[in-house]
Amino acid sequence: MTGVFINLVFLNQNFLVQKEVISSLRRVPGLCVIVLDITPAPAQEQAAYATKIFKEHSCSILFTINEWGLDCDGLIADFLGREKILHINWCVDDPFFEEIIHTRKFRKSDFRVDFVSDRDYLEKMKMRGYNAHYLPLGTDPSIFYPVQTSLSIDSSFVGSSYLAQVDEFASMAESFLAEMVPFLATLLSEYRQNNDIDIDKMLTEKISEMHLPDGLHPDKAVFISKHLAGYLYRKETVSSLVSQFPGFRIYGDNGWLREVPPERLGKVVYGDGLREIYNSTKVNIDINRVVIRNGFTQRVFDALACGAFLITSAKPVVADHFETDGSQREIVTFKNADELADLVRYYLTHENERMEIARRGYRKVLTLHTYDHRIAEIFDTLTALC
């Protein structure tokens, strides 16, 4: 983009990866980034003010994460269409969450390009008429990098218990979920043995055969069931690691106290504190929620950027981006709970092998998987579309 001067407005809520994306956008030559702080679903007055900012700054590109900052009435979307402003939207969560749970339907447009961080959503997006492309998460090496620490942790998992979110979803369909419990138990039993099974497909088939309560759409029933299954799987996996490994620690919210003793739970904030945890842990463990079927969590890239060793769920997308087998392995994967425990035991006692894998993973992430790489991929895609 050298020699080109383009004004880009970024709708910001200081959520998830927005800080990192803004930093990378500001390093693009010829791109002037205007950050507009706005609520995720602005009222009409806020939306009108946003369009005023777009016009004042001669905005050529609007950038959103998860469609946050777009109003439900379509005022901003209509303005973008009239002014022929390119809208880049990067879905780093379920792209259908707002539509399923809050019935907020945003508008497709010839001037809109979507990116999804989970490859399994790509076909669904395209079937609904979106110009969608796969783009995994990344890392910011100015935040996550190798450091010497005074801590020494055998193994750890960093992540939310997801209790509050699941309680909210469960309150929407209590009677339905009570009926689903036996099926979910069977489903999770299979998933514990092989995390490659398609839970989404199995839930969809099961729910299509059920008589649902009035007002509960099948898509919403699948969504809620899937998130409950993810919560239960993560809870069971963490509880199992706590019982098997005295040196295993969890870093997350107080929801974990339902499952683990307080001395096993630590608090950490994103950035410096998290960097220290990754660097201090011999075996970092990435326990995916089942809703992330073929995408990465942020933990994968951030931990590897610290030069840390990581075990994550086996998924096709992981093998596509990293060496997962053989002498050049960059990351270690597991397919079931027993295999995870065996791998933790093995790598706690094989330090040299563990450190070599971590070094290779670190080199791969810095070479291909920073947010600077992701922003470059976005603009390469846009160039190819023109």
C-alpha positions, 0 to 999 in steps of 0.5 A: 500500500506504499504511496496510497493514503487511505483513511480507515475508521475502527469501531472500538470497544476495547474488547478481545483483540482490538488493541492488537489489531489497531496497533498493527493497522497503524503500522500499515504504510499509507493508512491513517487509522481513526479509532472511534470508541462506540458501544457494541450496539449503538442507539440511533443518536450514536450511529448518526454521530458515527456517520458524521465522523466517517464523513468528516474524515473522508473514511474509505474503510470501516473496520469492525470486530464481530460487527460491534459498533453497528446499530441494529436499525441499519443506519450505519450500514445504509450510510456505508452503502450510499457512500460506497465505503468498504466495510471489513468485519473480522469475526473472532467469535461465532459470527451468528451469535448476535442473530441467534441470541439477540435477533440482531440481523446485520446487512450484507453488502457489495462493499462488505468483506468478512473474515472468520477465525474458525474455518468451520463457519466459512461455508455457512457464511458464504451460504448466507451471502457473505463475502467471507474468508478464513483468517485465524487469530494471531499474536502481538510480540510486543506484548507476548515474548520470552522473559525470565521469571521467578515463578515455576509452575509445572502445568497450567490452564488460563481461561474463563470458567464460562459459568456466567455465560452458560447460566445466562444461556440456560435461563433462556431454555431451562425446560429444554435443557433439562430434556437434553441432559441425557443426550448431552451426557452421551455426547460428552462421553464420546467427545472425551474419547475423541475430540474430532467428533462433530458435536454441532452436527450431532446436536442439530440432528437430535434437535431436529427430531424434538418438539421445542418449546414455543419461541425456541428456534432450532438454531438457538437450541443448538447454540445453547446446547453447544455452549453448555456442552463446551462448559461441561467438557472444560469443567470436567477436563480441568477437574481431572487435571487438578486431581491427577497433577498436584502442580497444576494451576488454573488462572481464571474467574471465581466460577472455577471455585465450584470445581477446584480448591482456592489454592489451585486458582490464580488471577491474571490480567491480559498482558504483563501478568499473562506473559509471566504465567506463560513463561513460567509454566513448563506445560501450558494447556489449551482446553478449547471450548467445543464451539471452536471446532476448527479454529484457534484460541488466542492462547495458542499464539500468545503462549508460543510467542513467549517461547513457551511449550503448549499442548492443544486440542487436535484439529485439522486447522492446527496441523495446517498451520504447525508441525504436529508430528515428527522430529520438527514438531512445533506444538503438541496435540491431544485427541482425548482426556487420557491422552492429554494426561499422558502427554502432561506426564511425559513432557514434565519429565522430558525437558530437552524435548519440551524446550526444543518443541517450544523453540520451533513453535516460537520461530513459527509464530514470529515468522507467520502468525503475528497480527501484522501478518494477519492485517497483511493477509486482509489487504492481500485478500482485498487486493485480489478481490479488486 
